[in-house]
């Protein structure tokens, strides 16, 4: 059973560029959340998608946007990249509808470096 | 002040030791409490989750929640070198669709 799959694994972008990160959730999961993890820090919540809609959003600027497709996969887009956007971007899937399943399954992340 | 505070360590212990990891929090709305383990270059892996106050045991791991003190702990018995990782506490106000707030993580090294 495949877990959460993220692509690409690593990415180097120039300041001001745009980037798209992709995520396929674990089989049976319908909710996708995105987190940003800076070096030495805990993951910070960006937003969550369910039924192709953004349900919740953290304290991130509008440069961060996302999308969820009918097959539950998701994309994270970041425009006008800043050096401070360099981080590990984690995708987490879950299925809140199942009983007592409150934990995420995380992917291994995409390491984004902005130069 | 951060909603969740966690000592970043690093914490170094000999193999077989009992490890205690702790977090404090300020948001009294938190009801769901989790511990994740993160190996280098990997995503976090859920170890334990508990609802409200109390204890939960799973093998060598025990999670404790004291809502009155806004304090949670994870104990690891008979620690193994394979337990060397960063441990993240996490919590949310509700399960399901609510966002999860993480601590900064404690880096643990178990020395053979």
gemmi code that builds the backbone of each chain (N, CA, C; Angstrom):
import gemmi

chains = {
    "A": [
        ("UNK", (0.858, -1.188, 0.000), (0.000, 0.000, 0.000), (0.892, 1.235, 0.000)),
        ("UNK", (0.784, 2.026, -1.086), (1.622, 3.204, -1.192), (1.183, 4.218, -0.154)),
        ("UNK", (2.160, 4.869, 0.437), (1.863, 5.941, 1.364), (1.662, 7.226, 0.595)),
        ("UNK", (2.035, 8.348, 1.211), (1.923, 9.648, 0.572), (3.139, 9.860, -0.333)),
        ("UNK", (2.877, 10.224, -1.558), (3.950, 10.422, -2.534), (4.054, 11.890, -2.892)),
        ("UNK", (5.270, 12.438, -2.800), (5.503, 13.825, -3.141), (6.553, 13.929, -4.241)),
        ("UNK", (6.345, 14.921, -5.110), (7.340, 15.170, -6.155), (7.439, 16.665, -6.427)),
        ("UNK", (8.625, 17.141, -6.839), (9.886, 16.399, -6.847), (10.452, 16.257, -5.444)),
        ("UNK", (11.553, 15.549, -5.307), (12.198, 15.363, -4.015), (12.982, 16.611, -3.625)),
        ("UNK", (13.687, 17.147, -4.578), (14.487, 18.351, -4.376), (14.237, 19.323, -5.516)),
        ("UNK", (14.399, 20.606, -5.201), (14.137, 21.634, -6.202), (14.952, 22.873, -5.852)),
        ("UNK", (15.604, 23.449, -6.863), (16.313, 24.713, -6.673), (15.689, 25.740, -7.598)),
        ("UNK", (15.263, 26.865, -7.020), (14.632, 27.921, -7.785), (15.316, 29.255, -7.480)),
        ("UNK", (15.132, 30.184, -8.404), (15.682, 31.523, -8.238), (14.627, 32.436, -7.622)),
        ("UNK", (15.077, 33.352, -6.798), (14.190, 34.341, -6.188), (13.314, 34.996, -7.261)),
        ("UNK", (12.009, 35.093, -6.969), (11.067, 35.698, -7.898), (10.342, 34.698, -8.792)),
        ("UNK", (10.884, 33.487, -8.890), (10.240, 32.473, -9.722), (9.018, 31.888, -9.036)),
        ("UNK", (8.336, 31.014, -9.764), (7.165, 30.311, -9.258), (7.476, 28.819, -9.208)),
        ("UNK", (6.843, 28.104, -8.267), (7.102, 26.676, -8.140), (5.788, 25.941, -7.871)),
        ("UNK", (5.707, 24.710, -8.374), (4.557, 23.851, -8.106), (5.043, 22.534, -7.529)),
        ("UNK", (4.508, 22.167, -6.386), (4.837, 20.904, -5.737), (3.610, 20.001, -5.784)),
        ("UNK", (3.842, 18.698, -5.876), (2.742, 17.769, -6.072), (2.688, 16.712, -4.982)),
        ("UNK", (1.465, 16.223, -4.746), (1.256, 15.257, -3.671), (0.152, 14.285, -4.053)),
        ("UNK", (0.406, 13.003, -3.855), (-0.634, 11.982, -3.976), (-0.873, 11.394, -2.595)),
        ("UNK", (-2.101, 11.444, -2.097), (-2.364, 10.982, -0.724), (-2.318, 9.473, -0.627)),
        ("UNK", (-2.281, 9.003, 0.587), (-2.355, 7.573, 0.861), (-3.699, 7.047, 0.376)),
        ("UNK", (-3.686, 5.819, -0.115), (-4.911, 5.206, -0.584), (-5.965, 5.207, 0.521)),
        ("UNK", (-7.173, 5.669, 0.188), (-8.254, 5.717, 1.160), (-8.379, 7.044, 1.875)),
        ("UNK", (-7.394, 7.907, 1.719), (-7.435, 9.232, 2.352), (-7.986, 10.252, 1.371)),
        ("UNK", (-8.794, 11.203, 1.899), (-9.425, 12.180, 1.030), (-9.075, 13.623, 1.375)),
        ("UNK", (-8.310, 13.820, 2.413), (-7.951, 15.167, 2.864), (-6.450, 15.353, 2.782)),
        ("UNK", (-6.032, 16.485, 2.237), (-4.606, 16.774, 2.076), (-4.274, 18.084, 2.771)),
        ("UNK", (-3.243, 18.062, 3.592), (-2.753, 19.258, 4.267), (-1.311, 19.492, 3.854)),
        ("UNK", (-0.940, 20.748, 3.765), (0.428, 21.120, 3.412), (1.076, 21.845, 4.584)),
        ("UNK", (2.328, 21.501, 4.826), (3.096, 22.110, 5.898), (4.449, 22.554, 5.372)),
        ("UNK", (4.957, 23.630, 5.965), (6.310, 24.114, 5.683), (7.171, 23.862, 6.907)),
        ("UNK", (8.315, 23.212, 6.726), (9.212, 22.946, 7.840), (10.578, 23.566, 7.554)),
        ("UNK", (10.861, 24.663, 8.230), (12.180, 25.286, 8.119), (13.184, 24.460, 8.917)),
        ("UNK", (14.443, 24.615, 8.610), (15.498, 23.838, 9.262), (15.470, 24.058, 10.770)),
        ("UNK", (15.404, 22.961, 11.516), (15.418, 23.052, 12.964), (14.103, 23.469, 13.592)),
        ("UNK", (13.062, 23.532, 12.800), (11.746, 23.953, 13.296), (10.720, 22.843, 13.100)),
        ("UNK", (9.595, 22.980, 13.772), (8.495, 22.066, 13.545), (7.710, 22.481, 12.311)),
        ("UNK", (6.933, 21.577, 11.762), (6.107, 21.921, 10.592), (5.104, 23.020, 10.925)),
        ("UNK", (4.923, 23.939, 9.966), (3.950, 25.022, 10.098), (2.829, 24.803, 9.083)),
        ("UNK", (1.597, 24.882, 9.549), (0.426, 24.607, 8.717), (0.243, 25.687, 7.662)),
        ("UNK", (0.122, 25.246, 6.390), (-0.122, 26.195, 5.305), (-1.613, 26.229, 4.987)),
        ("UNK", (-2.158, 25.096, 4.569), (-3.595, 24.975, 4.322), (-3.985, 23.513, 4.170)),
        ("UNK", (-5.293, 23.294, 4.134), (-5.854, 21.952, 4.042), (-6.936, 21.920, 2.966)),
        ("UNK", (-6.969, 20.850, 2.191), (-7.952, 20.685, 1.132), (-8.799, 19.447, 1.366)),
        ("UNK", (-10.078, 19.611, 1.146), (-11.037, 18.506, 1.217), (-12.136, 18.774, 0.207)),
        ("UNK", (-12.528, 17.766, -0.525), (-13.549, 17.903, -1.566), (-13.229, 19.063, -2.512)),
        ("UNK", (-11.946, 19.148, -2.845), (-11.438, 20.107, -3.832), (-11.562, 21.565, -3.377)),
        ("UNK", (-11.779, 21.768, -2.092), (-11.871, 23.134, -1.576), (-10.893, 23.345, -0.431)),
        ("UNK", (-10.393, 24.564, -0.315), (-9.547, 24.923, 0.820), (-10.433, 25.099, 2.041)),
        ("UNK", (-10.221, 24.282, 3.052), (-11.080, 24.318, 4.231), (-10.483, 25.186, 5.341)),
        ("UNK", (-9.161, 25.176, 5.446), (-8.516, 25.973, 6.485), (-7.206, 26.497, 5.930)),
        ("UNK", (-6.771, 27.612, 6.507), (-5.516, 28.205, 6.054), (-4.741, 28.722, 7.261)),
        ("UNK", (-3.440, 28.546, 7.237), (-2.575, 29.081, 8.275), (-2.134, 30.492, 7.931)),
        ("UNK", (-1.163, 30.998, 8.660), (-0.698, 32.368, 8.472), (0.338, 32.472, 7.366)),
        ("UNK", (-0.074, 32.169, 6.182), (0.811, 32.279, 5.020), (0.201, 33.260, 4.025)),
        ("UNK", (1.049, 34.018, 3.306), (0.526, 35.018, 2.362), (-0.132, 34.364, 1.154)),
        ("UNK", (-0.812, 35.199, 0.394), (-1.543, 34.718, -0.780), (-0.626, 34.174, -1.864)),
        ("UNK", (0.674, 34.414, -1.723), (1.621, 33.825, -2.691), (1.557, 32.297, -2.664)),
        ("UNK", (1.060, 31.774, -1.561), (0.905, 30.325, -1.406), (-0.534, 29.971, -1.779)),
        ("UNK", (-0.677, 29.126, -2.763), (-2.004, 28.686, -3.180), (-1.965, 27.198, -3.467)),
        ("UNK", (-3.141, 26.617, -3.567), (-3.171, 25.178, -3.770), (-4.358, 24.750, -4.585)),
        ("UNK", (-4.390, 23.456, -4.795), (-5.495, 22.877, -5.550), (-5.607, 21.411, -5.180)),
        ("UNK", (-6.830, 20.907, -5.172), (-7.036, 19.466, -5.006), (-7.848, 18.961, -6.182)),
        ("UNK", (-7.465, 17.840, -6.713), (-8.107, 17.257, -7.887), (-9.135, 16.205, -7.464)),
        ("UNK", (-10.021, 15.799, -8.408), (-11.044, 14.811, -8.057), (-10.482, 13.497, -7.519)),
        ("UNK", (-9.247, 13.151, -7.894), (-8.646, 11.897, -7.386), (-7.940, 12.120, -6.042)),
        ("UNK", (-8.173, 13.277, -5.409), (-7.665, 13.670, -4.086), (-6.207, 14.143, -4.099)),
        ("UNK", (-5.512, 13.996, -5.215), (-4.153, 14.532, -5.262), (-4.190, 16.051, -5.165)),
        ("UNK", (-3.030, 16.625, -4.868), (-3.012, 18.060, -4.591), (-1.735, 18.698, -5.104)),
        ("UNK", (-1.807, 19.985, -5.346), (-0.642, 20.792, -5.714), (-0.523, 21.977, -4.772)),
        ("UNK", (0.714, 22.356, -4.513), (1.019, 23.574, -3.777), (1.791, 24.481, -4.721)),
        ("UNK", (1.308, 25.691, -4.893), (1.968, 26.667, -5.748), (2.476, 27.824, -4.897)),
        ("UNK", (3.695, 28.238, -5.190), (4.250, 29.407, -4.510), (4.755, 30.367, -5.578)),
        ("UNK", (4.238, 31.584, -5.552), (4.644, 32.619, -6.515), (5.659, 33.563, -5.891)),
        ("UNK", (6.380, 34.267, -6.771), (7.315, 35.304, -6.317), (8.179, 34.817, -5.164)),
        ("UNK", (8.899, 33.750, -5.395), (9.678, 33.091, -4.349), (10.650, 34.046, -3.673)),
        ("UNK", (10.732, 33.891, -2.348), (11.672, 34.632, -1.521), (12.699, 33.662, -0.944)),
        ("UNK", (13.849, 34.203, -0.553), (14.869, 33.344, 0.046), (14.307, 32.612, 1.270)),
        ("UNK", (13.433, 33.283, 1.997), (12.848, 32.706, 3.198), (11.875, 31.569, 2.939)),
        ("UNK", (11.540, 31.326, 1.676), (10.654, 30.202, 1.343), (11.430, 28.893, 1.283)),
        ("UNK", (12.730, 28.963, 1.413), (13.544, 27.741, 1.414), (13.181, 26.905, 2.637)),
        ("UNK", (12.753, 25.673, 2.388), (12.277, 24.808, 3.476), (11.939, 23.437, 2.917)),
        ("UNK", (11.584, 22.541, 3.836), (11.019, 21.239, 3.460), (9.505, 21.397, 3.443)),
        ("UNK", (8.888, 21.088, 2.322), (7.436, 21.191, 2.211), (6.842, 19.788, 2.315)),
        ("UNK", (6.013, 19.628, 3.318), (5.445, 18.325, 3.631), (3.970, 18.282, 3.264)),
        ("UNK", (3.604, 17.183, 2.656), (2.202, 16.911, 2.380), (1.748, 15.835, 3.356)),
        ("UNK", (0.576, 16.009, 3.926), (0.035, 15.036, 4.859), (-1.387, 14.700, 4.446)),
        ("UNK", (-1.706, 13.433, 4.419), (-3.074, 13.043, 4.094), (-3.737, 12.428, 5.311)),
        ("UNK", (-5.044, 12.487, 5.318), (-5.817, 11.926, 6.416), (-7.214, 11.621, 5.918)),
        ("UNK", (-7.946, 10.937, 6.765), (-9.322, 10.614, 6.413), (-10.179, 10.823, 7.646)),
        ("UNK", (-10.479, 12.066, 7.945), (-11.184, 12.375, 9.187), (-12.521, 11.685, 9.325)),
        ("UNK", (-13.069, 11.216, 8.229), (-14.365, 10.572, 8.307), (-14.319, 9.217, 8.969)),
        ("UNK", (-13.140, 8.591, 9.001), (-13.050, 7.277, 9.651), (-12.939, 7.478, 11.154)),
        ("UNK", (-13.434, 6.511, 11.872), (-13.512, 6.697, 13.322), (-12.141, 6.794, 13.960)),
        ("UNK", (-11.949, 7.826, 14.727), (-10.789, 8.016, 15.585), (-9.466, 8.090, 14.800)),
        ("UNK", (-9.533, 8.373, 13.531), (-8.308, 8.477, 12.745), (-7.909, 9.936, 12.672)),
        ("UNK", (-7.242, 10.419, 13.685), (-6.901, 11.824, 13.746), (-5.464, 12.096, 13.377)),
        ("UNK", (-4.729, 11.059, 13.036), (-3.326, 11.274, 12.717), (-3.114, 11.430, 11.232)),
        ("UNK", (-2.098, 12.238, 10.900), (-1.701, 12.403, 9.522), (-0.778, 11.269, 9.092)),
        ("UNK", (-0.752, 11.019, 7.794), (0.328, 10.264, 7.169), (1.084, 11.256, 6.307)),
        ("UNK", (2.359, 11.440, 6.604), (3.183, 12.405, 5.894), (3.959, 11.753, 4.760)),
        ("UNK", (4.199, 12.535, 3.728), (5.166, 12.157, 2.718), (6.569, 12.522, 3.196)),
        ("UNK", (7.561, 12.203, 2.376), (8.952, 12.510, 2.743), (9.319, 13.955, 2.449)),
        ("UNK", (8.442, 14.669, 1.745), (8.651, 16.086, 1.547), (9.390, 16.451, 0.270)),
        ("UNK", (9.284, 17.719, -0.074), (10.050, 18.319, -1.167), (10.961, 19.369, -0.562)),
        ("UNK", (12.261, 19.219, -0.772), (13.234, 20.198, -0.266), (13.385, 21.295, -1.298)),
        ("UNK", (12.875, 22.485, -0.970), (12.954, 23.638, -1.873), (14.068, 24.574, -1.409)),
        ("UNK", (14.950, 24.890, -2.315), (16.011, 25.864, -2.050), (15.822, 27.035, -3.009)),
        ("UNK", (15.728, 28.235, -2.454), (15.594, 29.447, -3.253), (16.925, 30.200, -3.194)),
        ("UNK", (17.470, 30.483, -4.368), (18.789, 31.149, -4.418), (18.678, 32.517, -5.085)),
    ],
    "B": [
        ("UNK", (4.655, 34.645, 22.452), (4.809, 33.296, 22.994), (4.228, 32.278, 22.011)),
        ("UNK", (4.980, 31.213, 21.761), (4.488, 30.165, 20.879), (3.377, 29.397, 21.563)),
        ("UNK", (2.441, 28.880, 20.752), (1.357, 28.069, 21.306), (1.885, 26.780, 21.917)),
        ("UNK", (2.931, 26.216, 21.332), (3.503, 24.959, 21.802), (5.007, 25.142, 21.996)),
        ("UNK", (5.481, 24.814, 23.181), (6.905, 24.933, 23.501), (7.492, 23.543, 23.708)),
        ("UNK", (8.664, 23.337, 23.094), (9.323, 22.034, 23.212), (10.820, 22.265, 23.262)),
        ("UNK", (11.496, 21.644, 24.194), (12.943, 21.765, 24.325), (13.600, 21.111, 23.110)),
        ("UNK", (14.402, 21.856, 22.343), (14.975, 21.291, 21.117), (16.082, 20.287, 21.335)),
        ("UNK", (16.595, 20.194, 22.599), (17.699, 19.280, 22.853), (18.992, 19.829, 22.261)),
        ("UNK", (19.933, 19.002, 21.792), (19.764, 17.561, 21.661), (19.856, 16.819, 23.000)),
        ("UNK", (19.216, 15.649, 23.029), (19.200, 14.795, 24.193), (19.962, 13.521, 23.844)),
        ("UNK", (20.977, 13.210, 24.626), (21.812, 12.045, 24.360), (21.727, 11.100, 25.555)),
        ("UNK", (21.358, 9.836, 25.306), (21.193, 8.864, 26.380), (21.856, 7.551, 25.996)),
        ("UNK", (22.240, 6.720, 26.967), (22.792, 5.396, 26.649), (21.666, 4.432, 26.310)),
        ("UNK", (21.979, 3.445, 25.505), (21.019, 2.402, 25.146), (20.432, 1.766, 26.403)),
        ("UNK", (19.112, 1.554, 26.390), (18.442, 0.945, 27.534), (17.870, 1.948, 28.514)),
        ("UNK", (18.217, 3.215, 28.374), (17.728, 4.246, 29.295), (16.253, 4.540, 29.050)),
        ("UNK", (15.625, 5.133, 30.059), (14.257, 5.652, 29.910), (14.367, 7.107, 29.475)),
        ("UNK", (13.665, 7.435, 28.412), (13.707, 8.788, 27.862), (12.397, 9.492, 28.173)),
        ("UNK", (12.497, 10.730, 28.581), (11.316, 11.558, 28.839), (11.362, 12.790, 27.947)),
        ("UNK", (10.338, 12.965, 27.143), (10.230, 14.119, 26.246), (8.979, 14.893, 26.636)),
        ("UNK", (9.055, 16.205, 26.595), (7.961, 17.010, 27.134), (7.624, 18.207, 26.253)),
        ("UNK", (6.377, 18.634, 26.370), (5.917, 19.862, 25.721), (4.945, 20.575, 26.642)),
        ("UNK", (4.945, 21.883, 26.549), (3.920, 22.679, 27.209), (3.171, 23.454, 26.136)),
        ("UNK", (1.948, 23.847, 26.464), (1.166, 24.583, 25.494), (0.325, 25.636, 26.200)),
        ("UNK", (-0.150, 26.591, 25.416), (-0.887, 27.702, 26.023), (-2.357, 27.731, 25.609)),
        ("UNK", (-2.706, 27.071, 24.517), (-4.073, 27.123, 24.007), (-4.938, 26.078, 24.706)),
        ("UNK", (-5.829, 26.531, 25.553), (-6.656, 25.600, 26.327), (-7.685, 24.878, 25.458)),
        ("UNK", (-7.834, 25.276, 24.196), (-8.781, 24.605, 23.300), (-8.236, 23.282, 22.778)),
        ("UNK", (-6.922, 23.061, 22.902), (-6.340, 21.810, 22.409), (-6.924, 20.629, 23.167)),
        ("UNK", (-7.374, 19.615, 22.406), (-7.940, 18.418, 23.022), (-7.296, 17.137, 22.504)),
        ("UNK", (-6.678, 17.216, 21.323), (-6.065, 16.042, 20.714), (-4.555, 16.246, 20.719)),
        ("UNK", (-3.846, 15.238, 21.216), (-2.415, 15.365, 21.425), (-1.686, 14.201, 20.753)),
        ("UNK", (-0.648, 14.524, 20.029), (0.052, 13.531, 19.234), (1.560, 13.644, 19.411)),
        ("UNK", (2.237, 12.553, 19.176), (3.695, 12.524, 19.088), (4.083, 11.917, 17.752)),
        ("UNK", (4.975, 12.622, 17.070), (5.500, 12.154, 15.800), (7.002, 11.946, 15.937)),
        ("UNK", (7.525, 10.988, 15.179), (8.953, 10.742, 15.106), (9.394, 11.081, 13.690)),
        ("UNK", (10.498, 11.805, 13.571), (11.006, 12.194, 12.261), (12.476, 11.833, 12.140)),
        ("UNK", (12.759, 10.911, 11.242), (14.141, 10.578, 10.929), (14.677, 11.583, 9.919)),
        ("UNK", (15.986, 11.684, 9.866), (16.622, 12.639, 8.964), (16.185, 12.406, 7.520)),
        ("UNK", (15.829, 13.488, 6.852), (15.435, 13.456, 5.441), (14.132, 12.684, 5.196)),
        ("UNK", (13.331, 12.535, 6.237), (12.041, 11.860, 6.100), (10.927, 12.729, 6.650)),
        ("UNK", (9.683, 12.399, 6.288), (8.552, 13.080, 6.880), (8.241, 12.525, 8.261)),
        ("UNK", (7.519, 13.271, 9.090), (7.147, 12.782, 10.426), (6.248, 11.551, 10.334)),
        ("UNK", (6.387, 10.676, 11.333), (5.624, 9.431, 11.421), (4.857, 9.442, 12.735)),
        ("UNK", (3.548, 9.219, 12.671), (2.731, 9.257, 13.883), (3.089, 8.093, 14.807)),
        ("UNK", (3.407, 8.419, 16.073), (3.708, 7.398, 17.088), (2.503, 7.142, 17.985)),
        ("UNK", (1.954, 8.212, 18.517), (0.895, 8.090, 19.512), (-0.081, 9.251, 19.348)),
        ("UNK", (-1.336, 9.011, 19.648), (-2.272, 10.112, 19.804), (-3.198, 9.817, 20.981)),
        ("UNK", (-3.546, 10.859, 21.695), (-4.447, 10.726, 22.828), (-5.465, 11.858, 22.784)),
        ("UNK", (-6.587, 11.577, 23.389), (-7.651, 12.576, 23.475), (-7.814, 12.998, 24.923)),
        ("UNK", (-7.773, 14.273, 25.163), (-7.954, 14.856, 26.487), (-6.875, 14.351, 27.448)),
        ("UNK", (-7.122, 14.368, 28.723), (-6.116, 13.997, 29.713), (-6.046, 12.493, 29.894)),
        ("UNK", (-4.899, 12.023, 30.403), (-4.755, 10.611, 30.690), (-3.488, 10.045, 30.092)),
        ("UNK", (-3.363, 8.738, 30.218), (-2.192, 8.021, 29.728), (-2.582, 7.053, 28.619)),
        ("UNK", (-1.613, 6.796, 27.739), (-1.800, 5.776, 26.705), (-0.474, 5.067, 26.493)),
        ("UNK", (-0.533, 3.741, 26.439), (0.693, 2.958, 26.304), (0.646, 2.156, 25.015)),
        ("UNK", (1.796, 2.075, 24.344), (1.905, 1.264, 23.138), (3.324, 0.725, 23.088)),
        ("UNK", (3.481, -0.524, 23.516), (4.810, -1.130, 23.530), (5.740, -0.393, 24.478)),
        ("UNK", (6.846, 0.081, 23.972), (7.834, 0.790, 24.806), (7.476, 2.270, 24.995)),
        ("UNK", (6.415, 2.728, 24.366), (6.059, 4.140, 24.400), (4.836, 4.380, 25.293)),
        ("UNK", (4.911, 5.444, 26.109), (3.789, 5.875, 26.927), (3.612, 7.369, 26.751)),
        ("UNK", (2.393, 7.773, 26.420), (2.080, 9.198, 26.292), (1.219, 9.615, 27.474)),
        ("UNK", (1.531, 10.775, 28.031), (0.753, 11.316, 29.143), (0.305, 12.728, 28.803)),
        ("UNK", (-0.928, 13.041, 29.186), (-1.471, 14.376, 28.972), (-2.038, 14.887, 30.290)),
        ("UNK", (-1.623, 16.078, 30.684), (-2.163, 16.740, 31.865), (-2.710, 18.086, 31.406)),
        ("UNK", (-3.999, 18.122, 31.118), (-4.594, 19.351, 30.599), (-4.629, 20.455, 31.648)),
        ("UNK", (-4.714, 20.081, 32.906), (-4.781, 21.110, 33.950), (-3.483, 21.905, 34.005)),
        ("UNK", (-2.376, 21.243, 33.692), (-1.067, 21.902, 33.683), (-0.633, 22.290, 32.282)),
        ("UNK", (-1.405, 21.910, 31.267), (-1.060, 22.152, 29.868), (0.323, 21.590, 29.569)),
        ("UNK", (0.456, 20.290, 29.859), (1.763, 19.631, 29.805), (1.567, 18.231, 29.271)),
        ("UNK", (2.351, 17.855, 28.247), (2.282, 16.495, 27.740), (3.675, 15.886, 27.722)),
        ("UNK", (3.718, 14.567, 27.830), (4.996, 13.854, 27.881), (4.946, 12.603, 27.041)),
        ("UNK", (6.117, 12.206, 26.590), (6.295, 10.911, 25.927), (7.457, 10.219, 26.619)),
        ("UNK", (7.213, 8.985, 27.088), (8.259, 8.195, 27.713), (8.614, 7.037, 26.786)),
        ("UNK", (9.897, 6.803, 26.636), (10.394, 5.675, 25.855), (11.193, 4.787, 26.789)),
        ("UNK", (10.716, 3.545, 26.965), (11.445, 2.601, 27.816), (12.427, 1.790, 26.996)),
        ("UNK", (13.487, 1.318, 27.656), (14.482, 0.466, 26.996), (14.868, 1.066, 25.632)),
        ("UNK", (15.340, 2.281, 25.644), (15.632, 2.985, 24.396), (16.673, 2.245, 23.559)),
        ("UNK", (16.494, 2.301, 22.261), (17.334, 1.618, 21.294), (17.999, 2.633, 20.358)),
        ("UNK", (19.142, 2.282, 19.789), (19.770, 3.212, 18.819), (18.831, 3.587, 17.680)),
        ("UNK", (17.921, 2.677, 17.325), (16.965, 2.969, 16.252), (15.940, 4.023, 16.657)),
        ("UNK", (15.888, 4.368, 17.955), (15.003, 5.438, 18.410), (15.611, 6.818, 18.165)),
        ("UNK", (16.864, 6.870, 17.742), (17.525, 8.146, 17.474), (16.807, 8.861, 16.332)),
        ("UNK", (16.236, 10.002, 16.651), (15.415, 10.746, 15.688), (15.004, 12.049, 16.360)),
        ("UNK", (14.248, 12.862, 15.637), (13.633, 14.057, 16.228), (12.187, 13.725, 16.566)),
        ("UNK", (11.787, 14.064, 17.785), (10.436, 13.790, 18.248), (9.649, 15.093, 18.331)),
        ("UNK", (8.517, 15.109, 17.647), (7.677, 16.301, 17.567), (6.383, 16.079, 18.331)),
        ("UNK", (6.070, 16.970, 19.251), (4.737, 16.928, 19.833), (3.815, 17.749, 18.927)),
        ("UNK", (2.550, 17.405, 18.938), (1.587, 18.082, 18.074), (0.221, 18.044, 18.742)),
        ("UNK", (-0.597, 19.028, 18.457), (-1.912, 19.070, 19.087), (-2.899, 19.854, 18.231)),
        ("UNK", (-4.175, 19.572, 18.447), (-5.220, 20.274, 17.723), (-6.430, 20.438, 18.622)),
        ("UNK", (-7.276, 21.406, 18.256), (-8.470, 21.675, 19.050), (-9.533, 20.620, 18.811)),
        ("UNK", (-9.564, 20.113, 17.579), (-10.495, 19.060, 17.246), (-9.761, 18.071, 16.371)),
        ("UNK", (-10.300, 16.889, 16.268), (-9.728, 15.957, 15.326), (-10.221, 16.285, 13.938)),
        ("UNK", (-10.057, 15.359, 13.037), (-10.606, 15.545, 11.717), (-10.010, 16.693, 10.959)),
        ("UNK", (-10.790, 17.692, 10.660), (-10.369, 18.719, 9.726), (-9.545, 19.840, 10.326)),
        ("UNK", (-9.410, 19.870, 11.618), (-8.706, 20.971, 12.241), (-7.203, 20.895, 12.021)),
        ("UNK", (-6.571, 22.056, 11.922), (-5.127, 22.102, 11.720), (-4.420, 21.586, 12.965)),
        ("UNK", (-3.244, 21.072, 12.759), (-2.410, 20.549, 13.828), (-1.248, 21.514, 14.046)),
        ("UNK", (-0.997, 21.843, 15.302), (0.108, 22.730, 15.670), (1.231, 21.892, 16.268)),
        ("UNK", (2.431, 22.060, 15.725), (3.581, 21.261, 16.136), (4.530, 22.039, 17.027)),
        ("UNK", (5.239, 21.320, 17.898), (6.377, 21.877, 18.592), (7.574, 21.902, 17.651)),
        ("UNK", (8.691, 22.433, 18.133), (9.880, 22.545, 17.294), (10.632, 21.235, 17.159)),
        ("UNK", (10.311, 20.263, 18.039), (10.981, 18.972, 17.960), (12.157, 18.867, 18.915)),
        ("UNK", (12.352, 17.679, 19.498), (13.516, 17.375, 20.330), (14.334, 16.311, 19.630)),
        ("UNK", (15.609, 16.602, 19.412), (16.490, 15.636, 18.759), (17.056, 14.685, 19.804)),
        ("UNK", (16.822, 13.395, 19.610), (17.258, 12.348, 20.545), (18.329, 11.487, 19.905)),
        ("UNK", (19.402, 11.239, 20.665), (20.420, 10.293, 20.219), (20.586, 9.225, 21.289)),
        ("UNK", (20.422, 7.966, 20.897), (20.614, 6.839, 21.803), (21.944, 6.183, 21.446)),
        ("UNK", (22.840, 6.197, 22.402), (24.205, 5.727, 22.146), (24.335, 4.248, 22.511)),
        ("UNK", (24.824, 3.407, 21.580), (24.943, 1.966, 21.872), (25.928, 1.704, 23.004)),
    ],
}
model = gemmi.Model(1)
for chain_id, residues in chains.items():
    chain = gemmi.Chain(chain_id)
    for i, (resn, *xyz) in enumerate(residues, 1):
        res = gemmi.Residue()
        res.name, res.seqid = resn, gemmi.SeqId(i, " ")
        for name, pos in zip(("N", "CA", "C"), xyz):
            atom = gemmi.Atom()
            atom.name, atom.element = name, gemmi.Element(name[0])
            atom.pos, atom.b_iso = gemmi.Position(*pos), 0.0
            res.add_atom(atom)
        chain.add_residue(res)
    model.add_chain(chain)
structure = gemmi.Structure()
structure.add_model(model)
structure.setup_entities()
